[in-house]
């Protein structure tokens, strides 16, 4: 039977944790910037119509 490569599994878990952390950070940033994004998008929409 083959020996399990624990270092590979550990690295995969670390990468997964980093991705989740980055997604949470981006989600928080979007929520915090939500009001400012709406303000900047509104004039461009009005000028296009």
PDB file of N, CA, C and O in Angstrom:
ATOM      1  N   UNK A   1       0.837  -1.186   0.000  1.00  0.00           N
ATOM      2  CA  UNK A   1       0.000   0.000   0.000  1.00  0.00           C
ATOM      3  C   UNK A   1       0.881   1.249   0.000  1.00  0.00           C
ATOM      4  O   UNK A   1       1.913   1.292   0.669  1.00  0.00           O
ATOM      5  N   UNK A   2       0.462   2.258  -0.756  1.00  0.00           N
ATOM      6  CA  UNK A   2       1.241   3.490  -0.881  1.00  0.00           C
ATOM      7  C   UNK A   2       1.124   4.346   0.374  1.00  0.00           C
ATOM      8  O   UNK A   2       0.103   4.343   1.063  1.00  0.00           O
ATOM      9  N   UNK A   3       2.173   5.060   0.644  1.00  0.00           N
ATOM     10  CA  UNK A   3       2.206   5.940   1.800  1.00  0.00           C
ATOM     11  C   UNK A   3       1.532   7.277   1.448  1.00  0.00           C
ATOM     12  O   UNK A   3       1.748   7.810   0.360  1.00  0.00           O
ATOM     13  N   UNK A   4       0.727   7.810   2.353  1.00  0.00           N
ATOM     14  CA  UNK A   4       0.014   9.059   2.118  1.00  0.00           C
ATOM     15  C   UNK A   4       0.975  10.245   2.179  1.00  0.00           C
ATOM     16  O   UNK A   4       1.851  10.313   3.041  1.00  0.00           O
ATOM     17  N   UNK A   5       0.790  11.173   1.246  1.00  0.00           N
ATOM     18  CA  UNK A   5       1.617  12.372   1.188  1.00  0.00           C
ATOM     19  C   UNK A   5       0.930  13.474   2.000  1.00  0.00           C
ATOM     20  O   UNK A   5       0.149  14.256   1.459  1.00  0.00           O
ATOM     21  N   UNK A   6       1.223  13.527   3.292  1.00  0.00           N
ATOM     22  CA  UNK A   6       0.564  14.472   4.181  1.00  0.00           C
ATOM     23  C   UNK A   6       0.947  15.914   3.875  1.00  0.00           C
ATOM     24  O   UNK A   6       0.131  16.817   4.058  1.00  0.00           O
ATOM     25  N   UNK A   7       2.161  16.145   3.418  1.00  0.00           N
ATOM     26  CA  UNK A   7       2.561  17.519   3.123  1.00  0.00           C
ATOM     27  C   UNK A   7       1.736  18.091   1.971  1.00  0.00           C
ATOM     28  O   UNK A   7       1.417  19.279   1.974  1.00  0.00           O
ATOM     29  N   UNK A   8       1.392  17.266   0.997  1.00  0.00           N
ATOM     30  CA  UNK A   8       0.551  17.713  -0.112  1.00  0.00           C
ATOM     31  C   UNK A   8      -0.847  18.053   0.401  1.00  0.00           C
ATOM     32  O   UNK A   8      -1.412  19.080   0.024  1.00  0.00           O
ATOM     33  N   UNK A   9      -1.402  17.206   1.249  1.00  0.00           N
ATOM     34  CA  UNK A   9      -2.728  17.448   1.805  1.00  0.00           C
ATOM     35  C   UNK A   9      -2.741  18.719   2.649  1.00  0.00           C
ATOM     36  O   UNK A   9      -3.686  19.503   2.580  1.00  0.00           O
ATOM     37  N   UNK A  10      -1.699  18.920   3.439  1.00  0.00           N
ATOM     38  CA  UNK A  10      -1.609  20.111   4.281  1.00  0.00           C
ATOM     39  C   UNK A  10      -1.562  21.356   3.417  1.00  0.00           C
ATOM     40  O   UNK A  10      -2.253  22.335   3.701  1.00  0.00           O
ATOM     41  N   UNK A  11      -0.758  21.333   2.367  1.00  0.00           N
ATOM     42  CA  UNK A  11      -0.649  22.488   1.465  1.00  0.00           C
ATOM     43  C   UNK A  11      -1.994  22.781   0.792  1.00  0.00           C
ATOM     44  O   UNK A  11      -2.372  23.941   0.627  1.00  0.00           O
ATOM     45  N   UNK A  12      -2.709  21.725   0.406  1.00  0.00           N
ATOM     46  CA  UNK A  12      -4.020  21.901  -0.221  1.00  0.00           C
ATOM     47  C   UNK A  12      -4.990  22.561   0.757  1.00  0.00           C
ATOM     48  O   UNK A  12      -5.770  23.427   0.362  1.00  0.00           O
ATOM     49  N   UNK A  13      -4.949  22.162   2.027  1.00  0.00           N
ATOM     50  CA  UNK A  13      -5.822  22.777   3.034  1.00  0.00           C
ATOM     51  C   UNK A  13      -5.453  24.241   3.233  1.00  0.00           C
ATOM     52  O   UNK A  13      -6.337  25.088   3.356  1.00  0.00           O
ATOM     53  N   UNK A  14      -4.163  24.548   3.266  1.00  0.00           N
ATOM     54  CA  UNK A  14      -3.716  25.929   3.439  1.00  0.00           C
ATOM     55  C   UNK A  14      -4.188  26.804   2.289  1.00  0.00           C
ATOM     56  O   UNK A  14      -4.634  27.930   2.506  1.00  0.00           O
ATOM     57  N   UNK A  15      -4.092  26.295   1.078  1.00  0.00           N
ATOM     58  CA  UNK A  15      -4.536  27.050  -0.097  1.00  0.00           C
ATOM     59  C   UNK A  15      -6.040  27.286  -0.028  1.00  0.00           C
ATOM     60  O   UNK A  15      -6.512  28.377  -0.346  1.00  0.00           O
ATOM     61  N   UNK A  16      -6.784  26.286   0.379  1.00  0.00           N
ATOM     62  CA  UNK A  16      -8.235  26.424   0.508  1.00  0.00           C
ATOM     63  C   UNK A  16      -8.593  27.480   1.546  1.00  0.00           C
ATOM     64  O   UNK A  16      -9.503  28.281   1.332  1.00  0.00           O
ATOM     65  N   UNK A  17      -7.875  27.484   2.677  1.00  0.00           N
ATOM     66  CA  UNK A  17      -8.117  28.480   3.718  1.00  0.00           C
ATOM     67  C   UNK A  17      -7.831  29.882   3.191  1.00  0.00           C
ATOM     68  O   UNK A  17      -8.587  30.812   3.470  1.00  0.00           O
ATOM     69  N   UNK A  18      -6.745  30.044   2.430  1.00  0.00           N
ATOM     70  CA  UNK A  18      -6.394  31.344   1.880  1.00  0.00           C
ATOM     71  C   UNK A  18      -7.473  31.843   0.919  1.00  0.00           C
ATOM     72  O   UNK A  18      -7.811  33.027   0.922  1.00  0.00           O
ATOM     73  N   UNK A  19      -8.013  30.939   0.098  1.00  0.00           N
ATOM     74  CA  UNK A  19      -9.069  31.319  -0.844  1.00  0.00           C
ATOM     75  C   UNK A  19     -10.312  31.788  -0.100  1.00  0.00           C
ATOM     76  O   UNK A  19     -10.906  32.805  -0.458  1.00  0.00           O
ATOM     77  N   UNK A  20     -10.709  31.045   0.942  1.00  0.00           N
ATOM     78  CA  UNK A  20     -11.885  31.425   1.720  1.00  0.00           C
ATOM     79  C   UNK A  20     -11.681  32.774   2.388  1.00  0.00           C
ATOM     80  O   UNK A  20     -12.588  33.606   2.414  1.00  0.00           O
ATOM     81  N   UNK A  21     -10.477  32.991   2.932  1.00  0.00           N
ATOM     82  CA  UNK A  21     -10.176  34.251   3.598  1.00  0.00           C
ATOM     83  C   UNK A  21     -10.238  35.406   2.607  1.00  0.00           C
ATOM     84  O   UNK A  21     -10.767  36.469   2.931  1.00  0.00           O
ATOM     85  N   UNK A  22      -9.708  35.211   1.411  1.00  0.00           N
ATOM     86  CA  UNK A  22      -9.721  36.242   0.375  1.00  0.00           C
ATOM     87  C   UNK A  22     -11.159  36.540  -0.068  1.00  0.00           C
ATOM     88  O   UNK A  22     -11.514  37.699  -0.281  1.00  0.00           O
ATOM     89  N   UNK A  23     -11.981  35.500  -0.205  1.00  0.00           N
ATOM     90  CA  UNK A  23     -13.380  35.702  -0.587  1.00  0.00           C
ATOM     91  C   UNK A  23     -14.120  36.520   0.467  1.00  0.00           C
ATOM     92  O   UNK A  23     -14.894  37.417   0.134  1.00  0.00           O
ATOM     93  N   UNK A  24     -13.878  36.208   1.740  1.00  0.00           N
ATOM     94  CA  UNK A  24     -14.510  36.958   2.823  1.00  0.00           C
ATOM     95  C   UNK A  24     -14.064  38.419   2.795  1.00  0.00           C
ATOM     96  O   UNK A  24     -14.875  39.323   2.992  1.00  0.00           O
ATOM     97  N   UNK A  25     -12.769  38.647   2.550  1.00  0.00           N
ATOM     98  CA  UNK A  25     -12.246  40.006   2.500  1.00  0.00           C
ATOM     99  C   UNK A  25     -12.899  40.795   1.364  1.00  0.00           C
ATOM    100  O   UNK A  25     -13.286  41.950   1.540  1.00  0.00           O
ATOM    101  N   UNK A  26     -13.016  40.160   0.205  1.00  0.00           N
ATOM    102  CA  UNK A  26     -13.635  40.826  -0.944  1.00  0.00           C
ATOM    103  C   UNK A  26     -15.105  41.130  -0.671  1.00  0.00           C
ATOM    104  O   UNK A  26     -15.601  42.199  -1.027  1.00  0.00           O
ATOM    105  N   UNK A  27     -15.803  40.176  -0.033  1.00  0.00           N
ATOM    106  CA  UNK A  27     -17.219  40.374   0.268  1.00  0.00           C
ATOM    107  C   UNK A  27     -17.400  41.549   1.223  1.00  0.00           C
ATOM    108  O   UNK A  27     -18.297  42.372   1.037  1.00  0.00           O
ATOM    109  N   UNK A  28     -16.547  41.627   2.245  1.00  0.00           N
ATOM    110  CA  UNK A  28     -16.617  42.740   3.197  1.00  0.00           C
ATOM    111  C   UNK A  28     -16.333  44.061   2.503  1.00  0.00           C
ATOM    112  O   UNK A  28     -17.002  45.059   2.770  1.00  0.00           O
ATOM    113  N   UNK A  29     -15.346  44.075   1.614  1.00  0.00           N
ATOM    114  CA  UNK A  29     -14.983  45.295   0.905  1.00  0.00           C
ATOM    115  C   UNK A  29     -16.139  45.757   0.026  1.00  0.00           C
ATOM    116  O   UNK A  29     -16.411  46.954  -0.059  1.00  0.00           O
ATOM    117  N   UNK A  30     -16.814  44.827  -0.624  1.00  0.00           N
ATOM    118  CA  UNK A  30     -17.959  45.171  -1.468  1.00  0.00           C
ATOM    119  C   UNK A  30     -19.074  45.766  -0.619  1.00  0.00           C
ATOM    120  O   UNK A  30     -19.702  46.748  -1.015  1.00  0.00           O
ATOM    121  N   UNK A  31     -19.322  45.175   0.547  1.00  0.00           N
ATOM    122  CA  UNK A  31     -20.363  45.705   1.423  1.00  0.00           C
ATOM    123  C   UNK A  31     -20.009  47.101   1.906  1.00  0.00           C
ATOM    124  O   UNK A  31     -20.878  47.970   1.965  1.00  0.00           O
ATOM    125  N   UNK A  32     -18.758  47.330   2.250  1.00  0.00           N
ATOM    126  CA  UNK A  32     -18.331  48.637   2.740  1.00  0.00           C
ATOM    127  C   UNK A  32     -18.344  49.687   1.634  1.00  0.00           C
ATOM    128  O   UNK A  32     -18.658  50.849   1.891  1.00  0.00           O
ATOM    129  N   UNK A  33     -18.013  49.298   0.425  1.00  0.00           N
ATOM    130  CA  UNK A  33     -17.958  50.227  -0.697  1.00  0.00           C
ATOM    131  C   UNK A  33     -19.278  50.295  -1.454  1.00  0.00           C
ATOM    132  O   UNK A  33     -19.373  51.011  -2.451  1.00  0.00           O
ATOM    133  N   UNK A  34     -20.280  49.579  -1.012  1.00  0.00           N
ATOM    134  CA  UNK A  34     -21.544  49.488  -1.734  1.00  0.00           C
ATOM    135  C   UNK A  34     -22.159  50.868  -1.969  1.00  0.00           C
ATOM    136  O   UNK A  34     -22.606  51.165  -3.076  1.00  0.00           O
ATOM    137  N   UNK A  35     -22.183  51.686  -0.966  1.00  0.00           N
ATOM    138  CA  UNK A  35     -22.760  53.022  -1.101  1.00  0.00           C
ATOM    139  C   UNK A  35     -21.989  53.887  -2.074  1.00  0.00           C
ATOM    140  O   UNK A  35     -22.597  54.611  -2.861  1.00  0.00           O
ATOM    141  N   UNK A  36     -20.689  53.834  -2.044  1.00  0.00           N
ATOM    142  CA  UNK A  36     -19.884  54.669  -2.938  1.00  0.00           C
ATOM    143  C   UNK A  36     -19.961  54.164  -4.370  1.00  0.00           C
ATOM    144  O   UNK A  36     -19.892  54.970  -5.298  1.00  0.00           O
ATOM    145  N   UNK A  37     -20.098  52.877  -4.581  1.00  0.00           N
ATOM    146  CA  UNK A  37     -20.205  52.336  -5.929  1.00  0.00           C
ATOM    147  C   UNK A  37     -21.506  52.779  -6.572  1.00  0.00           C
ATOM    148  O   UNK A  37     -21.528  53.105  -7.759  1.00  0.00           O
ATOM    149  N   UNK A  38     -22.602  52.797  -5.801  1.00  0.00           N
ATOM    150  CA  UNK A  38     -23.879  53.233  -6.346  1.00  0.00           C
ATOM    151  C   UNK A  38     -23.807  54.695  -6.761  1.00  0.00           C
ATOM    152  O   UNK A  38     -24.348  55.069  -7.801  1.00  0.00           O
ATOM    153  N   UNK A  39     -23.145  55.526  -5.960  1.00  0.00           N
ATOM    154  CA  UNK A  39     -23.030  56.942  -6.286  1.00  0.00           C
ATOM    155  C   UNK A  39     -22.227  57.165  -7.556  1.00  0.00           C
ATOM    156  O   UNK A  39     -22.570  58.029  -8.363  1.00  0.00           O
ATOM    157  N   UNK A  40     -21.174  56.404  -7.740  1.00  0.00           N
ATOM    158  CA  UNK A  40     -20.343  56.586  -8.929  1.00  0.00           C
ATOM    159  C   UNK A  40     -20.994  56.007 -10.168  1.00  0.00           C
ATOM    160  O   UNK A  40     -20.728  56.486 -11.270  1.00  0.00           O
ATOM    161  N   UNK A  41     -21.838  54.995 -10.032  1.00  0.00           N
ATOM    162  CA  UNK A  41     -22.483  54.379 -11.185  1.00  0.00           C
ATOM    163  C   UNK A  41     -23.692  55.177 -11.647  1.00  0.00           C
ATOM    164  O   UNK A  41     -23.992  55.180 -12.841  1.00  0.00           O
ATOM    165  N   UNK A  42     -24.392  55.850 -10.751  1.00  0.00           N
ATOM    166  CA  UNK A  42     -25.611  56.557 -11.109  1.00  0.00           C
ATOM    167  C   UNK A  42     -25.393  57.620 -12.185  1.00  0.00           C
ATOM    168  O   UNK A  42     -26.161  57.647 -13.146  1.00  0.00           O
ATOM    169  N   UNK A  43     -24.389  58.501 -12.083  1.00  0.00           N
ATOM    170  CA  UNK A  43     -24.210  59.510 -13.132  1.00  0.00           C
ATOM    171  C   UNK A  43     -23.917  58.905 -14.507  1.00  0.00           C
ATOM    172  O   UNK A  43     -24.373  59.440 -15.517  1.00  0.00           O
ATOM    173  N   UNK A  44     -23.178  57.820 -14.565  1.00  0.00           N
ATOM    174  CA  UNK A  44     -22.880  57.220 -15.852  1.00  0.00           C
ATOM    175  C   UNK A  44     -24.127  56.622 -16.472  1.00  0.00           C
ATOM    176  O   UNK A  44     -24.276  56.642 -17.694  1.00  0.00           O
ATOM    177  N   UNK A  45     -25.026  56.090 -15.655  1.00  0.00           N
ATOM    178  CA  UNK A  45     -26.265  55.528 -16.181  1.00  0.00           C
ATOM    179  C   UNK A  45     -27.167  56.628 -16.694  1.00  0.00           C
ATOM    180  O   UNK A  45     -27.805  56.461 -17.734  1.00  0.00           O
ATOM    181  N   UNK A  46     -27.239  57.755 -15.990  1.00  0.00           N
ATOM    182  CA  UNK A  46     -28.085  58.861 -16.414  1.00  0.00           C
ATOM    183  C   UNK A  46     -27.588  59.483 -17.708  1.00  0.00           C
ATOM    184  O   UNK A  46     -28.395  59.864 -18.556  1.00  0.00           O
ATOM    185  N   UNK A  47     -26.284  59.590 -17.874  1.00  0.00           N
ATOM    186  CA  UNK A  47     -25.737  60.206 -19.078  1.00  0.00           C
ATOM    187  C   UNK A  47     -25.914  59.310 -20.296  1.00  0.00           C
ATOM    188  O   UNK A  47     -25.951  59.805 -21.423  1.00  0.00           O
ATOM    189  N   UNK A  48     -26.024  57.988 -20.089  1.00  0.00           N
ATOM    190  CA  UNK A  48     -26.219  57.060 -21.192  1.00  0.00           C
ATOM    191  C   UNK A  48     -27.649  57.069 -21.711  1.00  0.00           C
ATOM    192  O   UNK A  48     -27.890  56.687 -22.856  1.00  0.00           O
ATOM    193  N   UNK A  49     -28.613  57.504 -20.879  1.00  0.00           N
ATOM    194  CA  UNK A  49     -30.011  57.451 -21.324  1.00  0.00           C
ATOM    195  C   UNK A  49     -30.443  58.683 -22.017  1.00  0.00           C
ATOM    196  O   UNK A  49     -31.593  58.780 -22.445  1.00  0.00           O
TER     197      UNK A  49
END
